[in-house]
């Protein structure tokens, strides 16, 4: 059911939703543990009771179970056309057979009385990537979170310097279920919807949608000039100066104002800004260590409730970005808008402190991290040399316009 849904390509390329048949598996969905991070992680109480010899549930009992899938499935507009699947949740211990609906067809379309809520999943088929990378990176992130919790024990930022993780369940080499991260929006959309109220009403510098507009040929031309100055001429200083003049001054950052307008009281604004800086620092450290690339504005999300950064799509790891037509030579993504959102101190305040602690913790526990990464690198199922050769072949066949 899930693999067929992931591989299904709508006949109408402009279609925004599908209608799927109800679940007809050998067992009801309520017998399955939902593929969410909370359900697949052992709690401390579960570990303690298991160590003492007492019987306990393998998975946390508080996690709801699934009653059925919604028949209406939205289709995302990105290139891979993933599907957003909704499952109606029931309380743990209940079974679908306990519910009797007057309208059976409506029970597959909307929440019913007795449902505990909804669970959302992204059903995706990778055309060129490998979802096993995403799953292994999530395993690594969970280990890093535990290391950070130990390193920062007793400090104020203990609960803040961590990585938001989510469940990735691989059903095959190219298909899988990804837990939907709630209350998030892409950095591109957030910057696009931000604006500077102090700028003139009709000023080009008032709104952020100019810099988030990928079809702006002027911005594209200016950025290509800066790239060519470095890639072809090898002059980094002139490229940075040109980028400052042609891009940053013409498209000033506006993300600072998003926090001011979204979080209205001083306490929530300060906390959201600190969460943003610390989470960005943690992701920068981890991304640098594992060689994480492809960090464009659609792969960096922000929690609109607390300002925390969330990264998705981990196919481009182990410095794979260096083999792209335009090699990614930066260690991590830290744009002018991100620095602007960190306040007057910019990257030299909370962000720098969090990044220092994160890097120190990773370096101190490098043996533990290598024990997680080494089995993945030496996995005989994944042919890294073949993937690298395919990447280079695609680069050679790309035209200049396609490679930007």
C-alpha positions as CSV (number, residue, x, y, z in Angstrom):
1,X,0.0,0.0,0.0
2,X,2.6,2.5,1.1
3,X,5.2,1.6,-1.6
4,X,2.5,1.7,-4.3
5,X,1.5,5.2,-3.1
6,X,5.1,6.4,-3.1
7,X,5.7,5.2,-6.7
8,X,2.4,6.4,-8.1
9,X,2.7,9.3,-10.5
10,X,-0.5,11.3,-11.1
11,X,-1.5,11.4,-14.8
12,X,-2.3,15.1,-14.4
13,X,1.0,16.8,-13.5
14,X,-0.9,19.7,-12.0
15,X,-2.9,17.4,-9.6
16,X,-2.7,18.6,-6.0
17,X,-4.4,15.6,-4.3
18,X,-5.3,11.9,-4.7
19,X,-8.0,9.7,-3.5
20,X,-6.8,6.3,-2.2
21,X,-8.6,3.2,-1.2
22,X,-9.1,2.3,2.5
23,X,-6.6,0.2,4.3
24,X,-7.3,-3.6,3.6
25,X,-4.2,-5.2,5.2
26,X,-4.0,-8.6,6.9
27,X,-4.1,-6.8,10.3
28,X,-5.9,-3.5,11.3
29,X,-3.7,-0.4,11.5
30,X,-4.3,-0.2,15.3
31,X,-2.0,-3.3,15.6
32,X,0.9,-1.4,14.2
33,X,3.2,1.0,16.0
34,X,3.0,4.3,14.2
35,X,6.3,5.3,12.6
36,X,6.9,8.5,14.7
37,X,10.0,9.4,16.7
38,X,8.2,9.2,20.1
39,X,6.9,5.7,19.4
40,X,10.3,4.3,18.2
41,X,12.4,5.6,21.0
42,X,12.8,3.8,24.4
43,X,12.0,6.0,27.4
44,X,14.2,6.0,30.4
45,X,11.5,4.3,32.5
46,X,11.3,1.5,29.9
47,X,15.1,1.0,30.0
48,X,15.2,1.0,33.8
49,X,12.3,-1.5,34.2
50,X,13.9,-3.8,31.6
51,X,17.3,-3.7,33.4
52,X,15.6,-4.6,36.7
53,X,14.0,-7.6,35.1
54,X,10.4,-6.4,35.3
55,X,8.2,-6.9,32.3
56,X,7.3,-3.7,30.4
57,X,6.1,-2.5,27.1
58,X,8.9,-2.3,24.5
59,X,7.4,0.9,23.1
60,X,5.9,3.8,25.1
61,X,2.3,3.1,26.0
62,X,1.3,6.8,25.7
63,X,1.8,6.9,21.9
64,X,-1.5,6.7,20.1
65,X,-2.2,4.0,17.5
66,X,-3.6,4.5,14.0
67,X,-7.3,3.8,13.2
68,X,-7.2,4.3,9.4
69,X,-5.7,6.5,6.7
70,X,-7.5,9.5,5.2
71,X,-8.7,8.9,1.7
72,X,-7.6,12.3,0.5
73,X,-3.9,12.6,0.0
74,X,-2.3,15.9,-0.9
75,X,0.5,15.8,-3.5
76,X,3.5,18.1,-2.8
77,X,4.6,20.4,-5.6
78,X,8.3,19.6,-5.4
79,X,10.2,17.7,-8.1
80,X,9.8,14.2,-6.5
81,X,6.0,14.8,-6.0
82,X,5.9,13.2,-2.5
83,X,2.5,12.6,-0.8
84,X,1.3,13.8,2.6
85,X,-0.6,10.9,4.2
86,X,-2.8,11.5,7.2
87,X,-3.6,8.8,9.7
88,X,-6.5,9.2,12.2
89,X,-5.2,8.3,15.7
90,X,-6.9,6.6,18.5
91,X,-5.8,6.2,22.1
92,X,-3.3,3.4,23.0
93,X,-5.2,0.3,24.0
94,X,-8.2,1.0,21.8
95,X,-8.9,-1.0,18.6
96,X,-10.7,0.1,15.5
97,X,-13.4,-2.5,16.0
98,X,-14.5,-0.8,19.2
99,X,-15.9,2.1,17.2
100,X,-19.2,2.1,15.3
101,X,-19.8,4.9,12.8
102,X,-23.2,5.8,11.4
103,X,-21.5,6.9,8.2
104,X,-18.8,4.4,7.3
105,X,-17.5,6.4,4.3
106,X,-17.1,9.5,6.5
107,X,-14.8,7.6,8.9
108,X,-12.1,7.5,6.1
109,X,-12.4,11.2,5.3
110,X,-12.4,13.1,8.6
111,X,-11.9,12.9,12.3
112,X,-14.7,11.0,14.2
113,X,-15.8,11.1,17.8
114,X,-13.4,9.1,19.8
115,X,-10.3,9.9,17.6
116,X,-7.3,11.3,19.5
117,X,-6.1,13.4,16.6
118,X,-4.2,13.1,13.4
119,X,-0.7,11.9,12.4
120,X,0.9,13.1,9.3
121,X,3.6,11.4,7.2
122,X,5.5,12.1,4.0
123,X,5.4,9.2,1.5
124,X,8.4,9.7,-0.8
125,X,10.2,7.9,-3.6
126,X,13.8,9.1,-4.2
127,X,14.6,9.1,-7.9
128,X,18.4,9.6,-7.3
129,X,18.9,9.6,-3.6
130,X,18.8,6.9,-0.9
131,X,16.5,7.3,2.1
132,X,18.8,5.0,4.1
133,X,21.1,8.0,4.4
134,X,18.3,10.0,6.1
135,X,17.6,7.2,8.5
136,X,21.3,6.8,9.5
137,X,21.7,10.5,9.9
138,X,18.7,10.5,12.3
139,X,20.3,7.7,14.3
140,X,23.5,9.8,14.5
141,X,21.5,12.9,15.6
142,X,19.9,10.9,18.4
143,X,23.3,9.9,19.6
144,X,24.5,13.5,19.4
145,X,21.5,14.7,21.4
146,X,22.4,12.3,24.2
147,X,26.0,13.5,24.1
148,X,25.0,17.1,24.3
149,X,22.6,16.4,27.2
150,X,25.5,14.9,29.2
151,X,28.0,17.6,28.2
152,X,25.6,20.4,29.2
153,X,24.2,18.9,32.3
154,X,23.5,21.6,34.8
155,X,23.8,24.4,32.3
156,X,21.1,26.8,31.3
157,X,21.2,25.8,27.6
158,X,20.9,22.1,28.3
159,X,17.4,21.8,26.9
160,X,18.1,24.1,24.0
161,X,21.3,22.9,22.3
162,X,19.9,19.9,20.5
163,X,18.8,18.7,17.1
164,X,15.2,18.2,16.2
165,X,14.9,14.7,14.9
166,X,12.1,12.8,13.2
167,X,11.4,9.2,12.1
168,X,12.5,7.9,8.7
169,X,11.4,4.3,8.0
170,X,12.8,2.8,4.7
171,X,10.4,0.4,3.0
172,X,12.8,-0.2,0.1
173,X,16.0,1.4,-1.3
174,X,14.1,4.3,-2.8
175,X,10.8,4.5,-0.9
176,X,10.0,5.3,2.7
177,X,7.9,7.0,5.3
178,X,9.1,10.2,6.8
179,X,7.5,11.7,9.9
180,X,5.9,15.0,9.2
181,X,7.4,17.7,11.4
182,X,4.5,19.8,12.7
183,X,4.4,23.6,13.1
184,X,7.3,24.2,10.6
185,X,7.7,26.3,7.5
186,X,10.6,26.5,5.0
187,X,13.1,29.3,5.4
188,X,12.3,30.4,1.9
189,X,8.6,31.0,2.8
190,X,9.4,32.7,6.1
191,X,11.9,35.1,4.4
192,X,9.5,35.7,1.5
193,X,6.7,36.7,3.9
194,X,8.9,38.9,6.1
195,X,9.0,42.6,5.6
196,X,10.7,45.7,7.2
197,X,8.0,48.1,8.5
198,X,10.5,50.9,8.8
199,X,11.2,51.0,5.1
200,X,9.2,53.1,2.7
201,X,5.9,51.4,1.6
202,X,6.9,51.1,-2.0
203,X,10.6,50.5,-1.4
204,X,12.2,47.5,-3.1
205,X,14.0,46.9,0.2
206,X,10.8,46.5,2.2
207,X,9.9,42.9,1.5
208,X,11.9,39.7,1.6
209,X,10.1,38.1,-1.3
210,X,12.6,39.7,-3.7
211,X,15.5,37.6,-2.5
212,X,13.3,34.5,-2.2
213,X,12.2,34.8,-5.8
214,X,14.2,32.2,-7.8
215,X,13.0,33.6,-11.1
216,X,14.5,37.1,-10.5
217,X,16.9,37.2,-13.4
218,X,18.8,40.2,-12.1
219,X,19.5,38.5,-8.8
220,X,20.5,35.3,-10.6
221,X,22.9,37.2,-13.0
222,X,24.6,39.0,-10.1
223,X,25.0,35.8,-8.1
224,X,26.5,34.0,-11.1
225,X,29.0,36.8,-11.6
226,X,30.1,36.4,-8.0
227,X,30.3,32.6,-8.4
228,X,32.4,32.9,-11.6
229,X,34.7,35.4,-10.0
230,X,35.7,32.6,-7.5
231,X,35.1,29.4,-9.5
232,X,36.8,30.6,-12.7
233,X,39.2,33.3,-11.5
234,X,40.0,31.9,-8.1
235,X,39.7,35.4,-6.5
236,X,37.8,34.9,-3.2
237,X,38.3,38.5,-2.0
238,X,36.9,40.1,-5.1
239,X,34.1,37.6,-5.2
240,X,33.1,38.5,-1.6
241,X,33.3,42.2,-2.4
242,X,31.2,41.8,-5.5
243,X,28.6,39.7,-3.5
244,X,28.4,42.5,-0.8
245,X,27.8,45.2,-3.4
246,X,25.5,43.4,-5.9
247,X,23.5,41.1,-3.6
248,X,23.6,42.0,0.1
249,X,23.2,45.8,-0.3
250,X,20.5,45.4,-3.0
251,X,18.6,42.7,-1.1
252,X,19.0,43.5,2.6
253,X,18.0,40.9,5.2
254,X,14.6,41.1,6.8
255,X,14.4,37.9,9.0
256,X,15.0,40.0,12.1
257,X,11.5,41.5,11.7
258,X,9.9,38.1,11.4
259,X,10.7,37.4,15.0
260,X,9.5,40.9,16.1
261,X,6.2,40.5,14.3
262,X,5.6,36.8,15.1
263,X,6.5,36.8,18.8
264,X,4.8,39.8,20.2
265,X,5.7,39.8,23.9
266,X,9.4,40.4,24.9
267,X,9.9,37.0,26.6
268,X,8.6,34.8,23.7
269,X,10.6,37.0,21.3
270,X,13.8,36.6,23.2
271,X,13.3,32.9,23.7
272,X,12.5,32.2,20.1
273,X,15.6,34.2,18.9
274,X,17.8,32.2,21.3
275,X,16.3,28.9,20.2
276,X,17.0,29.9,16.6
277,X,20.6,30.8,17.3
278,X,21.4,27.7,19.4
279,X,19.7,25.2,17.0
280,X,21.4,26.8,14.0
281,X,24.7,26.4,15.9
282,X,24.1,22.8,16.6
283,X,23.2,22.0,13.0
284,X,26.2,24.0,11.8
285,X,28.5,21.8,13.9
286,X,26.9,18.5,12.8
287,X,26.7,19.6,9.2
288,X,30.4,20.4,9.1
289,X,31.4,17.1,10.7
290,X,29.4,14.9,8.4
291,X,29.9,17.0,5.3
292,X,26.3,17.9,4.9
293,X,25.4,19.8,1.7
294,X,22.4,20.9,-0.3
295,X,21.3,23.3,2.4
296,X,19.1,25.5,0.3
297,X,16.2,27.4,1.8
298,X,13.7,24.6,1.2
299,X,15.8,22.1,3.2
300,X,16.1,24.3,6.3
301,X,12.8,24.6,8.2
302,X,11.8,26.7,11.2
303,X,9.4,25.9,14.0
304,X,6.9,28.8,13.9
305,X,6.0,28.1,17.5
306,X,9.4,28.5,19.1
307,X,11.9,29.6,16.4
308,X,13.9,26.3,16.4
309,X,15.7,25.3,13.2
310,X,15.0,21.9,11.6
311,X,17.0,20.4,8.7
312,X,15.6,17.8,6.3
313,X,16.9,15.8,3.3
314,X,20.2,14.3,4.1
315,X,21.1,12.7,0.8
316,X,24.1,15.0,0.2
317,X,26.5,13.9,3.0
318,X,30.2,13.1,3.3
319,X,31.1,16.1,1.1
320,X,29.1,14.9,-1.8
321,X,28.5,18.6,-2.6
322,X,32.1,19.0,-3.6
323,X,31.2,16.9,-6.7
324,X,28.4,19.1,-7.9
325,X,28.7,21.2,-11.0
326,X,29.1,24.3,-8.8
327,X,30.9,22.7,-5.8
328,X,29.7,23.6,-2.3
329,X,32.8,24.8,-0.6
330,X,31.2,26.3,2.6
331,X,31.3,24.2,5.8
332,X,27.7,25.1,6.7
333,X,24.9,27.5,5.8
334,X,25.0,30.9,7.6
335,X,23.3,33.5,5.5
336,X,22.9,37.3,6.1
337,X,19.2,36.7,7.0
338,X,20.2,34.1,9.6
339,X,22.8,36.5,11.1
340,X,20.3,39.3,11.0
341,X,17.8,37.2,13.0
342,X,20.3,36.7,15.8
343,X,20.2,40.3,17.0
344,X,22.8,43.0,17.6
345,X,25.6,40.5,18.4
346,X,25.0,38.6,15.2
347,X,27.0,35.4,14.9
348,X,29.4,36.5,17.7
349,X,26.9,36.0,20.6
350,X,24.7,33.1,21.4
351,X,25.4,31.4,18.1
352,X,29.2,31.4,18.6
353,X,28.9,30.1,22.1
354,X,26.6,27.3,21.1
355,X,28.8,26.4,18.1
356,X,31.9,26.2,20.3
357,X,30.2,23.9,22.8
358,X,28.8,21.7,20.0
359,X,32.1,21.3,18.2
360,X,34.0,20.6,21.5
361,X,31.4,17.9,22.4
362,X,31.6,16.2,19.0
363,X,35.4,16.3,19.1
364,X,35.6,14.9,22.6
365,X,33.2,12.0,21.6
366,X,34.6,11.3,18.1
367,X,35.1,7.6,18.8
368,X,31.4,7.2,19.7
369,X,30.3,9.1,16.5
370,X,32.7,7.0,14.4
371,X,31.2,3.8,15.8
372,X,27.8,5.0,14.4
373,X,29.1,6.2,11.0
374,X,31.6,3.5,10.2
375,X,29.1,0.7,9.7
376,X,27.1,2.9,7.4
377,X,30.2,3.9,5.3
378,X,31.3,0.2,5.0
379,X,27.8,-1.1,4.3
380,X,28.2,-3.5,1.3
381,X,24.7,-2.7,0.1
382,X,25.6,0.9,-0.6
383,X,28.1,1.4,-3.4
384,X,29.6,4.8,-2.7
385,X,32.0,4.6,-5.7
386,X,29.1,3.9,-8.1
387,X,27.1,6.8,-6.7
388,X,30.1,9.1,-7.0
389,X,30.7,8.1,-10.6
390,X,27.0,8.7,-11.4
391,X,27.2,12.1,-9.8
392,X,30.2,13.0,-11.9
393,X,28.6,11.7,-15.1
394,X,25.5,13.8,-14.5
395,X,27.7,16.9,-13.9
396,X,29.5,16.3,-17.2
397,X,26.2,16.0,-19.1
398,X,24.7,19.1,-17.5
399,X,24.6,22.3,-19.5
400,X,25.7,25.6,-17.8
401,X,22.1,26.7,-17.4
402,X,21.1,23.5,-15.7
403,X,24.0,23.4,-13.3
404,X,23.3,26.7,-11.5
